[in-house]
Amino acid sequence: MQALFDKAFNRNPHGFKEALLLTRDTLGTYLADTWLRLDPDYLQYAAVAEAFEVVDREINGGKYLRLIRGNFAMRDIGYVRVGPQLTPPAESSHIRSVRTLVPHAW
């Protein structure tokens, strides 16, 4: 993949820079507009996905909808609304990972 990137970049470095700047600005706008639509007291991933799609429809007429849905789908975001955990996690759950931080009651 790196070799393909290097070859394409070397053909048009200015074009790559312009594309990255446009992407940064577009994503920044989408994120800012998305955050404004969310309820901070009841934040859910599904609500983030829905709001992000609405922002794309309003700003660009849904131009990036397929890409947005694909990226959320890769992460299984937006399919379910998460509620309280009803059963204990399985032994294989990532919740037991040494990299998982669990909030402590003070």
Biopython code that builds the backbone (N, CA, C, O; Angstrom):
import numpy as np
from Bio.PDB.StructureBuilder import StructureBuilder

atoms = [
    (1, "MET", "N", (0.827, -1.183, 0.000)),
    (1, "MET", "CA", (0.000, 0.000, 0.000)),
    (1, "MET", "C", (0.879, 1.258, 0.000)),
    (1, "MET", "O", (0.585, 2.233, -0.691)),
    (2, "GLN", "N", (1.950, 1.220, 0.777)),
    (2, "GLN", "CA", (2.828, 2.387, 0.860)),
    (2, "GLN", "C", (3.424, 2.724, -0.500)),
    (2, "GLN", "O", (3.521, 3.896, -0.863)),
    (3, "ALA", "N", (3.821, 1.707, -1.250)),
    (3, "ALA", "CA", (4.410, 1.947, -2.568)),
    (3, "ALA", "C", (3.394, 2.602, -3.507)),
    (3, "ALA", "O", (3.743, 3.506, -4.267)),
    (4, "LEU", "N", (2.150, 2.153, -3.458)),
    (4, "LEU", "CA", (1.104, 2.757, -4.292)),
    (4, "LEU", "C", (0.860, 4.210, -3.896)),
    (4, "LEU", "O", (0.701, 5.082, -4.750)),
    (5, "PHE", "N", (0.833, 4.456, -2.582)),
    (5, "PHE", "CA", (0.655, 5.824, -2.108)),
    (5, "PHE", "C", (1.805, 6.704, -2.571)),
    (5, "PHE", "O", (1.587, 7.791, -3.108)),
    (6, "ASP", "N", (3.023, 6.236, -2.364)),
    (6, "ASP", "CA", (4.203, 7.026, -2.743)),
    (6, "ASP", "C", (4.181, 7.374, -4.228)),
    (6, "ASP", "O", (4.498, 8.500, -4.610)),
    (7, "LYS", "N", (3.810, 6.418, -5.057)),
    (7, "LYS", "CA", (3.766, 6.647, -6.506)),
    (7, "LYS", "C", (2.714, 7.714, -6.844)),
    (7, "LYS", "O", (2.992, 8.637, -7.610)),
    (8, "ALA", "N", (1.531, 7.588, -6.285)),
    (8, "ALA", "CA", (0.457, 8.561, -6.553)),
    (8, "ALA", "C", (0.819, 9.934, -5.994)),
    (8, "ALA", "O", (0.583, 10.953, -6.644)),
    (9, "PHE", "N", (1.385, 9.962, -4.806)),
    (9, "PHE", "CA", (1.753, 11.234, -4.187)),
    (9, "PHE", "C", (2.810, 11.952, -5.022)),
    (9, "PHE", "O", (2.716, 13.159, -5.246)),
    (10, "ASN", "N", (3.799, 11.219, -5.476)),
    (10, "ASN", "CA", (4.878, 11.826, -6.257)),
    (10, "ASN", "C", (4.385, 12.403, -7.575)),
    (10, "ASN", "O", (4.997, 13.330, -8.106)),
    (11, "ARG", "N", (3.282, 11.870, -8.115)),
    (11, "ARG", "CA", (2.717, 12.415, -9.351)),
    (11, "ARG", "C", (2.050, 13.766, -9.128)),
    (11, "ARG", "O", (2.013, 14.594, -10.038)),
    (12, "ASN", "N", (1.514, 14.003, -7.909)),
    (12, "ASN", "CA", (0.777, 15.247, -7.670)),
    (12, "ASN", "C", (0.771, 15.612, -6.186)),
    (12, "ASN", "O", (-0.279, 15.545, -5.547)),
    (13, "PRO", "N", (1.922, 15.996, -5.622)),
    (13, "PRO", "CA", (1.968, 16.323, -4.195)),
    (13, "PRO", "C", (1.061, 17.495, -3.832)),
    (13, "PRO", "O", (0.454, 17.501, -2.761)),
    (14, "HIS", "N", (0.966, 18.485, -4.713)),
    (14, "HIS", "CA", (0.100, 19.633, -4.429)),
    (14, "HIS", "C", (-1.370, 19.201, -4.354)),
    (14, "HIS", "O", (-2.114, 19.667, -3.491)),
    (15, "GLY", "N", (-1.776, 18.322, -5.250)),
    (15, "GLY", "CA", (-3.147, 17.815, -5.241)),
    (15, "GLY", "C", (-3.458, 17.051, -3.964)),
    (15, "GLY", "O", (-4.555, 17.167, -3.418)),
    (16, "PHE", "N", (-2.489, 16.267, -3.484)),
    (16, "PHE", "CA", (-2.676, 15.539, -2.228)),
    (16, "PHE", "C", (-2.853, 16.519, -1.073)),
    (16, "PHE", "O", (-3.721, 16.335, -0.220)),
    (17, "LYS", "N", (-2.024, 17.558, -1.052)),
    (17, "LYS", "CA", (-2.126, 18.540, 0.029)),
    (17, "LYS", "C", (-3.483, 19.226, -0.003)),
    (17, "LYS", "O", (-4.110, 19.406, 1.041)),
    (18, "GLU", "N", (-3.940, 19.607, -1.178)),
    (18, "GLU", "CA", (-5.249, 20.252, -1.311)),
    (18, "GLU", "C", (-6.373, 19.317, -0.854)),
    (18, "GLU", "O", (-7.304, 19.739, -0.167)),
    (19, "ALA", "N", (-6.274, 18.055, -1.240)),
    (19, "ALA", "CA", (-7.301, 17.079, -0.846)),
    (19, "ALA", "C", (-7.311, 16.889, 0.667)),
    (19, "ALA", "O", (-8.378, 16.800, 1.275)),
    (20, "LEU", "N", (-6.135, 16.826, 1.274)),
    (20, "LEU", "CA", (-6.070, 16.667, 2.730)),
    (20, "LEU", "C", (-6.616, 17.894, 3.454)),
    (20, "LEU", "O", (-7.304, 17.761, 4.467)),
    (21, "LEU", "N", (-6.316, 19.082, 2.945)),
    (21, "LEU", "CA", (-6.844, 20.301, 3.568)),
    (21, "LEU", "C", (-8.364, 20.375, 3.453)),
    (21, "LEU", "O", (-9.045, 20.745, 4.409)),
    (22, "LEU", "N", (-8.888, 20.026, 2.295)),
    (22, "LEU", "CA", (-10.334, 20.007, 2.108)),
    (22, "LEU", "C", (-10.988, 18.974, 3.026)),
    (22, "LEU", "O", (-12.031, 19.234, 3.626)),
    (23, "THR", "N", (-10.369, 17.814, 3.126)),
    (23, "THR", "CA", (-10.894, 16.757, 3.999)),
    (23, "THR", "C", (-10.888, 17.210, 5.455)),
    (23, "THR", "O", (-11.864, 17.003, 6.176)),
    (24, "ARG", "N", (-9.796, 17.823, 5.885)),
    (24, "ARG", "CA", (-9.712, 18.333, 7.257)),
    (24, "ARG", "C", (-10.819, 19.331, 7.534)),
    (24, "ARG", "O", (-11.484, 19.251, 8.567)),
    (25, "ASP", "N", (-11.023, 20.270, 6.621)),
    (25, "ASP", "CA", (-12.030, 21.301, 6.818)),
    (25, "ASP", "C", (-13.450, 20.728, 6.792)),
    (25, "ASP", "O", (-14.300, 21.122, 7.590)),
    (26, "THR", "N", (-13.695, 19.802, 5.875)),
    (26, "THR", "CA", (-15.017, 19.192, 5.776)),
    (26, "THR", "C", (-15.316, 18.369, 7.023)),
    (26, "THR", "O", (-16.385, 18.503, 7.617)),
    (27, "LEU", "N", (-14.390, 17.535, 7.411)),
    (27, "LEU", "CA", (-14.599, 16.693, 8.592)),
    (27, "LEU", "C", (-14.750, 17.543, 9.851)),
    (27, "LEU", "O", (-15.588, 17.247, 10.703)),
    (28, "GLY", "N", (-13.949, 18.587, 9.972)),
    (28, "GLY", "CA", (-14.068, 19.478, 11.126)),
    (28, "GLY", "C", (-15.440, 20.120, 11.209)),
    (28, "GLY", "O", (-16.028, 20.208, 12.286)),
    (29, "THR", "N", (-15.945, 20.566, 10.078)),
    (29, "THR", "CA", (-17.281, 21.169, 10.037)),
    (29, "THR", "C", (-18.340, 20.138, 10.386)),
    (29, "THR", "O", (-19.242, 20.411, 11.177)),
    (30, "TYR", "N", (-18.232, 18.953, 9.798)),
    (30, "TYR", "CA", (-19.199, 17.884, 10.082)),
    (30, "TYR", "C", (-19.200, 17.551, 11.577)),
    (30, "TYR", "O", (-20.260, 17.434, 12.191)),
    (31, "LEU", "N", (-18.005, 17.400, 12.156)),
    (31, "LEU", "CA", (-17.931, 17.051, 13.575)),
    (31, "LEU", "C", (-18.519, 18.149, 14.456)),
    (31, "LEU", "O", (-19.283, 17.863, 15.378)),
    (32, "ALA", "N", (-18.170, 19.393, 14.181)),
    (32, "ALA", "CA", (-18.690, 20.500, 14.983)),
    (32, "ALA", "C", (-20.214, 20.560, 14.901)),
    (32, "ALA", "O", (-20.887, 20.720, 15.918)),
    (33, "ASP", "N", (-20.754, 20.432, 13.693)),
    (33, "ASP", "CA", (-22.208, 20.463, 13.525)),
    (33, "ASP", "C", (-22.871, 19.245, 14.165)),
    (33, "ASP", "O", (-23.978, 19.343, 14.694)),
    (34, "THR", "N", (-22.195, 18.103, 14.114)),
    (34, "THR", "CA", (-22.733, 16.895, 14.749)),
    (34, "THR", "C", (-22.796, 17.062, 16.254)),
    (34, "THR", "O", (-23.816, 16.756, 16.871)),
    (35, "TRP", "N", (-21.703, 17.550, 16.859)),
    (35, "TRP", "CA", (-21.671, 17.693, 18.331)),
    (35, "TRP", "C", (-22.777, 18.619, 18.812)),
    (35, "TRP", "O", (-23.356, 18.388, 19.874)),
    (36, "LEU", "N", (-23.077, 19.661, 18.050)),
    (36, "LEU", "CA", (-24.125, 20.599, 18.453)),
    (36, "LEU", "C", (-25.505, 19.955, 18.499)),
    (36, "LEU", "O", (-26.393, 20.451, 19.192)),
    (37, "ARG", "N", (-25.696, 18.871, 17.782)),
    (37, "ARG", "CA", (-27.001, 18.205, 17.707)),
    (37, "ARG", "C", (-27.193, 17.140, 18.782)),
    (37, "ARG", "O", (-28.291, 16.602, 18.927)),
    (38, "LEU", "N", (-26.153, 16.831, 19.530)),
    (38, "LEU", "CA", (-26.213, 15.714, 20.470)),
    (38, "LEU", "C", (-26.599, 16.167, 21.871)),
    (38, "LEU", "O", (-26.285, 17.281, 22.291)),
    (39, "ASP", "N", (-27.277, 15.290, 22.576)),
    (39, "ASP", "CA", (-27.649, 15.524, 23.972)),
    (39, "ASP", "C", (-26.500, 15.023, 24.847)),
    (39, "ASP", "O", (-26.268, 13.816, 24.902)),
    (40, "PRO", "N", (-25.778, 15.907, 25.527)),
    (40, "PRO", "CA", (-24.614, 15.473, 26.295)),
    (40, "PRO", "C", (-24.964, 14.590, 27.490)),
    (40, "PRO", "O", (-24.107, 13.868, 28.000)),
    (41, "ASP", "N", (-26.200, 14.642, 27.931)),
    (41, "ASP", "CA", (-26.591, 13.834, 29.079)),
    (41, "ASP", "C", (-26.949, 12.393, 28.700)),
    (41, "ASP", "O", (-26.936, 11.504, 29.551)),
    (42, "TYR", "N", (-27.261, 12.170, 27.451)),
    (42, "TYR", "CA", (-27.658, 10.828, 26.995)),
    (42, "TYR", "C", (-26.966, 10.497, 25.679)),
    (42, "TYR", "O", (-27.616, 10.107, 24.709)),
    (43, "LEU", "N", (-25.659, 10.652, 25.649)),
    (43, "LEU", "CA", (-24.886, 10.441, 24.431)),
    (43, "LEU", "C", (-24.832, 8.958, 24.078)),
    (43, "LEU", "O", (-24.490, 8.120, 24.912)),
    (44, "GLN", "N", (-25.175, 8.649, 22.832)),
    (44, "GLN", "CA", (-25.122, 7.281, 22.328)),
    (44, "GLN", "C", (-24.468, 7.285, 20.953)),
    (44, "GLN", "O", (-24.638, 8.223, 20.174)),
    (45, "TYR", "N", (-23.722, 6.231, 20.667)),
    (45, "TYR", "CA", (-23.068, 6.122, 19.366)),
    (45, "TYR", "C", (-24.077, 6.201, 18.225)),
    (45, "TYR", "O", (-23.814, 6.836, 17.204)),
    (46, "ALA", "N", (-25.232, 5.558, 18.397)),
    (46, "ALA", "CA", (-26.240, 5.567, 17.331)),
    (46, "ALA", "C", (-26.678, 6.999, 17.036)),
    (46, "ALA", "O", (-26.898, 7.350, 15.877)),
    (47, "ALA", "N", (-26.804, 7.823, 18.067)),
    (47, "ALA", "CA", (-27.203, 9.225, 17.867)),
    (47, "ALA", "C", (-26.121, 9.996, 17.116)),
    (47, "ALA", "O", (-26.427, 10.870, 16.305)),
    (48, "VAL", "N", (-24.860, 9.674, 17.385)),
    (48, "VAL", "CA", (-23.752, 10.317, 16.670)),
    (48, "VAL", "C", (-23.836, 9.971, 15.184)),
    (48, "VAL", "O", (-23.720, 10.848, 14.328)),
    (49, "ALA", "N", (-24.038, 8.691, 14.886)),
    (49, "ALA", "CA", (-24.129, 8.254, 13.486)),
    (49, "ALA", "C", (-25.295, 8.944, 12.785)),
    (49, "ALA", "O", (-25.147, 9.425, 11.662)),
    (50, "GLU", "N", (-26.448, 8.993, 13.440)),
    (50, "GLU", "CA", (-27.626, 9.629, 12.840)),
    (50, "GLU", "C", (-27.382, 11.116, 12.586)),
    (50, "GLU", "O", (-27.692, 11.627, 11.510)),
    (51, "ALA", "N", (-26.826, 11.804, 13.580)),
    (51, "ALA", "CA", (-26.577, 13.239, 13.435)),
    (51, "ALA", "C", (-25.552, 13.509, 12.342)),
    (51, "ALA", "O", (-25.694, 14.470, 11.586)),
    (52, "PHE", "N", (-24.528, 12.675, 12.249)),
    (52, "PHE", "CA", (-23.494, 12.846, 11.226)),
    (52, "PHE", "C", (-24.099, 12.725, 9.832)),
    (52, "PHE", "O", (-23.743, 13.480, 8.927)),
    (53, "GLU", "N", (-25.015, 11.773, 9.663)),
    (53, "GLU", "CA", (-25.686, 11.607, 8.374)),
    (53, "GLU", "C", (-26.564, 12.817, 8.046)),
    (53, "GLU", "O", (-26.605, 13.266, 6.901)),
    (54, "VAL", "N", (-27.259, 13.337, 9.048)),
    (54, "VAL", "CA", (-28.103, 14.518, 8.835)),
    (54, "VAL", "C", (-27.254, 15.700, 8.390)),
    (54, "VAL", "O", (-27.635, 16.439, 7.482)),
    (55, "VAL", "N", (-26.107, 15.877, 9.027)),
    (55, "VAL", "CA", (-25.204, 16.974, 8.675)),
    (55, "VAL", "C", (-24.743, 16.830, 7.229)),
    (55, "VAL", "O", (-24.702, 17.815, 6.491)),
    (56, "ASP", "N", (-24.397, 15.612, 6.819)),
    (56, "ASP", "CA", (-23.967, 15.405, 5.433)),
    (56, "ASP", "C", (-25.101, 15.744, 4.463)),
    (56, "ASP", "O", (-24.862, 16.353, 3.420)),
    (57, "ARG", "N", (-26.314, 15.359, 4.794)),
    (57, "ARG", "CA", (-27.446, 15.683, 3.913)),
    (57, "ARG", "C", (-27.636, 17.193, 3.801)),
    (57, "ARG", "O", (-27.887, 17.714, 2.714)),
    (58, "GLU", "N", (-27.517, 17.889, 4.922)),
    (58, "GLU", "CA", (-27.736, 19.344, 4.923)),
    (58, "GLU", "C", (-26.616, 20.103, 4.223)),
    (58, "GLU", "O", (-26.874, 21.056, 3.488)),
    (59, "ILE", "N", (-25.385, 19.688, 4.447)),
    (59, "ILE", "CA", (-24.251, 20.431, 3.893)),
    (59, "ILE", "C", (-23.975, 20.050, 2.438)),
    (59, "ILE", "O", (-23.740, 20.921, 1.601)),
    (60, "ASN", "N", (-24.002, 18.758, 2.138)),
    (60, "ASN", "CA", (-23.594, 18.293, 0.809)),
    (60, "ASN", "C", (-24.649, 17.431, 0.123)),
    (60, "ASN", "O", (-24.331, 16.694, -0.810)),
    (61, "GLY", "N", (-25.891, 17.514, 0.571)),
    (61, "GLY", "CA", (-26.948, 16.751, -0.082)),
    (61, "GLY", "C", (-26.756, 15.248, -0.013)),
    (61, "GLY", "O", (-27.237, 14.526, -0.886)),
    (62, "GLY", "N", (-26.053, 14.755, 1.021)),
    (62, "GLY", "CA", (-25.824, 13.321, 1.176)),
    (62, "GLY", "C", (-24.690, 12.778, 0.322)),
    (62, "GLY", "O", (-24.609, 11.573, 0.084)),
    (63, "LYS", "N", (-23.820, 13.659, -0.135)),
    (63, "LYS", "CA", (-22.718, 13.282, -1.032)),
    (63, "LYS", "C", (-21.839, 12.164, -0.462)),
    (63, "LYS", "O", (-21.384, 11.294, -1.205)),
    (64, "TYR", "N", (-21.604, 12.183, 0.830)),
    (64, "TYR", "CA", (-20.701, 11.220, 1.451)),
    (64, "TYR", "C", (-21.435, 10.155, 2.255)),
    (64, "TYR", "O", (-20.807, 9.432, 3.029)),
    (65, "LEU", "N", (-22.746, 10.041, 2.090)),
    (65, "LEU", "CA", (-23.560, 9.145, 2.897)),
    (65, "LEU", "C", (-23.078, 7.697, 2.827)),
    (65, "LEU", "O", (-22.982, 7.029, 3.857)),
    (66, "ARG", "N", (-22.777, 7.207, 1.633)),
    (66, "ARG", "CA", (-22.324, 5.814, 1.496)),
    (66, "ARG", "C", (-21.009, 5.600, 2.238)),
    (66, "ARG", "O", (-20.832, 4.579, 2.902)),
    (67, "LEU", "N", (-20.097, 6.546, 2.133)),
    (67, "LEU", "CA", (-18.815, 6.457, 2.819)),
    (67, "LEU", "C", (-19.001, 6.531, 4.337)),
    (67, "LEU", "O", (-18.378, 5.777, 5.084)),
    (68, "ILE", "N", (-19.855, 7.438, 4.776)),
    (68, "ILE", "CA", (-20.121, 7.598, 6.213)),
    (68, "ILE", "C", (-20.718, 6.317, 6.776)),
    (68, "ILE", "O", (-20.252, 5.802, 7.792)),
    (69, "ARG", "N", (-21.744, 5.808, 6.117)),
    (69, "ARG", "CA", (-22.394, 4.576, 6.598)),
    (69, "ARG", "C", (-21.408, 3.406, 6.606)),
    (69, "ARG", "O", (-21.414, 2.589, 7.527)),
    (70, "GLY", "N", (-20.576, 3.334, 5.591)),
    (70, "GLY", "CA", (-19.590, 2.256, 5.534)),
    (70, "GLY", "C", (-18.602, 2.322, 6.686)),
    (70, "GLY", "O", (-18.239, 1.294, 7.258)),
    (71, "ASN", "N", (-18.165, 3.532, 7.028)),
    (71, "ASN", "CA", (-17.212, 3.676, 8.135)),
    (71, "ASN", "C", (-17.856, 3.385, 9.483)),
    (71, "ASN", "O", (-17.235, 2.762, 10.345)),
    (72, "PHE", "N", (-19.089, 3.825, 9.674)),
    (72, "PHE", "CA", (-19.782, 3.484, 10.917)),
    (72, "PHE", "C", (-20.054, 1.980, 10.963)),
    (72, "PHE", "O", (-19.930, 1.365, 12.022)),
    (73, "ALA", "N", (-20.422, 1.387, 9.836)),
    (73, "ALA", "CA", (-20.715, -0.052, 9.787)),
    (73, "ALA", "C", (-19.483, -0.886, 10.137)),
    (73, "ALA", "O", (-19.603, -1.901, 10.824)),
    (74, "MET", "N", (-18.296, -0.469, 9.674)),
    (74, "MET", "CA", (-17.066, -1.196, 10.009)),
    (74, "MET", "C", (-16.866, -1.277, 11.515)),
    (74, "MET", "O", (-16.216, -2.194, 12.018)),
    (75, "ARG", "N", (-17.428, -0.311, 12.226)),
    (75, "ARG", "CA", (-17.251, -0.251, 13.678)),
    (75, "ARG", "C", (-18.520, -0.671, 14.420)),
    (75, "ARG", "O", (-18.602, -0.555, 15.643)),
    (76, "ASP", "N", (-19.508, -1.162, 13.666)),
    (76, "ASP", "CA", (-20.804, -1.568, 14.238)),
    (76, "ASP", "C", (-21.462, -0.436, 15.015)),
    (76, "ASP", "O", (-22.072, -0.668, 16.059)),
    (77, "ILE", "N", (-21.341, 0.784, 14.510)),
    (77, "ILE", "CA", (-21.943, 1.946, 15.157)),
    (77, "ILE", "C", (-23.224, 2.306, 14.435)),
    (77, "ILE", "O", (-23.255, 2.396, 13.208)),
    (78, "GLY", "N", (-24.275, 2.510, 15.200)),
    (78, "GLY", "CA", (-25.524, 2.971, 14.636)),
    (78, "GLY", "C", (-26.570, 1.901, 14.452)),
    (78, "GLY", "O", (-27.686, 2.203, 14.030)),
    (79, "TYR", "N", (-26.244, 0.653, 14.755)),
    (79, "TYR", "CA", (-27.201, -0.425, 14.559)),
    (79, "TYR", "C", (-28.116, -0.634, 15.756)),
    (79, "TYR", "O", (-29.276, -1.017, 15.609)),
    (80, "VAL", "N", (-27.588, -0.382, 16.918)),
    (80, "VAL", "CA", (-28.390, -0.592, 18.131)),
    (80, "VAL", "C", (-28.214, 0.597, 19.060)),
    (80, "VAL", "O", (-27.195, 1.287, 19.036)),
    (81, "ARG", "N", (-29.216, 0.813, 19.865)),
    (81, "ARG", "CA", (-29.111, 1.796, 20.931)),
    (81, "ARG", "C", (-28.744, 1.032, 22.190)),
    (81, "ARG", "O", (-29.483, 0.151, 22.629)),
    (82, "VAL", "N", (-27.626, 1.365, 22.756)),
    (82, "VAL", "CA", (-27.109, 0.628, 23.899)),
    (82, "VAL", "C", (-27.818, 1.075, 25.169)),
    (82, "VAL", "O", (-28.034, 2.264, 25.406)),
    (83, "GLY", "N", (-28.165, 0.100, 25.960)),
    (83, "GLY", "CA", (-28.807, 0.360, 27.250)),
    (83, "GLY", "C", (-27.981, -0.262, 28.355)),
    (83, "GLY", "O", (-26.790, -0.514, 28.176)),
    (84, "PRO", "N", (-28.605, -0.513, 29.501)),
    (84, "PRO", "CA", (-27.857, -1.107, 30.611)),
    (84, "PRO", "C", (-27.422, -2.535, 30.278)),
    (84, "PRO", "O", (-28.098, -3.244, 29.532)),
    (85, "GLN", "N", (-26.301, -2.938, 30.832)),
    (85, "GLN", "CA", (-25.797, -4.292, 30.610)),
    (85, "GLN", "C", (-26.636, -5.235, 31.457)),
    (85, "GLN", "O", (-26.707, -5.080, 32.676)),
    (86, "LEU", "N", (-27.263, -6.200, 30.825)),
    (86, "LEU", "CA", (-28.185, -7.088, 31.524)),
    (86, "LEU", "C", (-27.539, -8.386, 31.993)),
    (86, "LEU", "O", (-28.045, -9.033, 32.910)),
    (87, "THR", "N", (-26.440, -8.768, 31.380)),
    (87, "THR", "CA", (-25.737, -9.980, 31.800)),
    (87, "THR", "C", (-24.271, -9.647, 31.996)),
    (87, "THR", "O", (-23.749, -8.744, 31.341)),
    (88, "PRO", "N", (-23.596, -10.363, 32.887)),
    (88, "PRO", "CA", (-22.165, -10.122, 33.088)),
    (88, "PRO", "C", (-21.387, -10.416, 31.810)),
    (88, "PRO", "O", (-21.809, -11.259, 31.019)),
    (89, "PRO", "N", (-20.257, -9.736, 31.590)),
    (89, "PRO", "CA", (-19.464, -9.994, 30.386)),
    (89, "PRO", "C", (-18.848, -11.391, 30.418)),
    (89, "PRO", "O", (-18.536, -11.919, 31.485)),
    (90, "ALA", "N", (-18.678, -11.978, 29.238)),
    (90, "ALA", "CA", (-18.055, -13.296, 29.115)),
    (90, "ALA", "C", (-16.569, -13.201, 29.446)),
    (90, "ALA", "O", (-15.985, -12.118, 29.444)),
    (91, "GLU", "N", (-15.976, -14.346, 29.726)),
    (91, "GLU", "CA", (-14.544, -14.385, 30.022)),
    (91, "GLU", "C", (-13.717, -13.831, 28.864)),
    (91, "GLU", "O", (-12.640, -13.277, 29.084)),
    (92, "SER", "N", (-14.208, -13.976, 27.639)),
    (92, "SER", "CA", (-13.467, -13.517, 26.460)),
    (92, "SER", "C", (-13.702, -12.037, 26.157)),
    (92, "SER", "O", (-13.142, -11.517, 25.192)),
    (93, "SER", "N", (-14.507, -11.356, 26.949)),
    (93, "SER", "CA", (-14.846, -9.961, 26.692)),
    (93, "SER", "C", (-13.620, -9.060, 26.807)),
    (93, "SER", "O", (-12.739, -9.291, 27.635)),
    (94, "HIS", "N", (-13.578, -8.030, 25.961)),
    (94, "HIS", "CA", (-12.464, -7.072, 26.027)),
    (94, "HIS", "C", (-12.505, -6.234, 27.304)),
    (94, "HIS", "O", (-11.536, -5.542, 27.616)),
    (95, "ILE", "N", (-13.603, -6.288, 28.038)),
    (95, "ILE", "CA", (-13.720, -5.513, 29.285)),
    (95, "ILE", "C", (-12.676, -5.970, 30.299)),
    (95, "ILE", "O", (-12.307, -5.219, 31.202)),
    (96, "ARG", "N", (-12.203, -7.201, 30.147)),
    (96, "ARG", "CA", (-11.197, -7.735, 31.071)),
    (96, "ARG", "C", (-9.768, -7.420, 30.611)),
    (96, "ARG", "O", (-8.807, -7.837, 31.257)),
    (97, "SER", "N", (-9.626, -6.704, 29.527)),
    (97, "SER", "CA", (-8.312, -6.374, 28.991)),
    (97, "SER", "C", (-7.569, -5.435, 29.936)),
    (97, "SER", "O", (-8.179, -4.602, 30.608)),
    (98, "VAL", "N", (-6.259, -5.577, 29.979)),
    (98, "VAL", "CA", (-5.440, -4.682, 30.808)),
    (98, "VAL", "C", (-5.460, -3.259, 30.260)),
    (98, "VAL", "O", (-5.073, -2.316, 30.951)),
    (99, "ARG", "N", (-5.920, -3.104, 28.993)),
    (99, "ARG", "CA", (-5.981, -1.777, 28.376)),
    (99, "ARG", "C", (-7.304, -1.079, 28.656)),
    (99, "ARG", "O", (-7.474, 0.082, 28.283)),
    (100, "THR", "N", (-8.244, -1.758, 29.305)),
    (100, "THR", "CA", (-9.556, -1.179, 29.561)),
    (100, "THR", "C", (-9.554, -0.481, 30.918)),
    (100, "THR", "O", (-9.229, -1.089, 31.938)),
    (101, "LEU", "N", (-9.915, 0.788, 30.919)),
    (101, "LEU", "CA", (-10.012, 1.531, 32.166)),
    (101, "LEU", "C", (-11.460, 1.503, 32.640)),
    (101, "LEU", "O", (-12.383, 1.806, 31.883)),
    (102, "VAL", "N", (-11.639, 1.140, 33.885)),
    (102, "VAL", "CA", (-12.991, 1.076, 34.454)),
    (102, "VAL", "C", (-13.114, 2.207, 35.469)),
    (102, "VAL", "O", (-12.261, 2.353, 36.344)),
    (103, "PRO", "N", (-14.179, 3.011, 35.353)),
    (103, "PRO", "CA", (-14.345, 4.121, 36.304)),
    (103, "PRO", "C", (-14.570, 3.577, 37.710)),
    (103, "PRO", "O", (-15.230, 2.556, 37.907)),
    (104, "HIS", "N", (-14.014, 4.276, 38.663)),
    (104, "HIS", "CA", (-14.165, 3.886, 40.068)),
    (104, "HIS", "C", (-15.175, 4.810, 40.741)),
    (104, "HIS", "O", (-15.226, 6.007, 40.460)),
    (105, "ALA", "N", (-15.964, 4.241, 41.620)),
    (105, "ALA", "CA", (-16.891, 5.068, 42.417)),
    (105, "ALA", "C", (-16.088, 5.719, 43.546)),
    (105, "ALA", "O", (-15.328, 5.043, 44.239)),
    (106, "TRP", "N", (-16.251, 6.977, 43.721)),
    (106, "TRP", "CA", (-15.486, 7.690, 44.751)),
    (106, "TRP", "C", (-16.296, 7.899, 45.969)),
    (106, "TRP", "O", (-15.813, 8.482, 46.939)),
]
sb = StructureBuilder()
sb.init_structure("model")
sb.init_model(0)
sb.init_chain("A")
sb.init_seg("    ")
for serial, (resi, resn, name, xyz) in enumerate(atoms, 1):
    if name == "N":
        sb.init_residue(resn, " ", resi, " ")
    sb.init_atom(name, np.array(xyz, "f"), 0.0, 1.0, " ", f" {name:<3s}", serial, name[0])
structure = sb.get_structure()
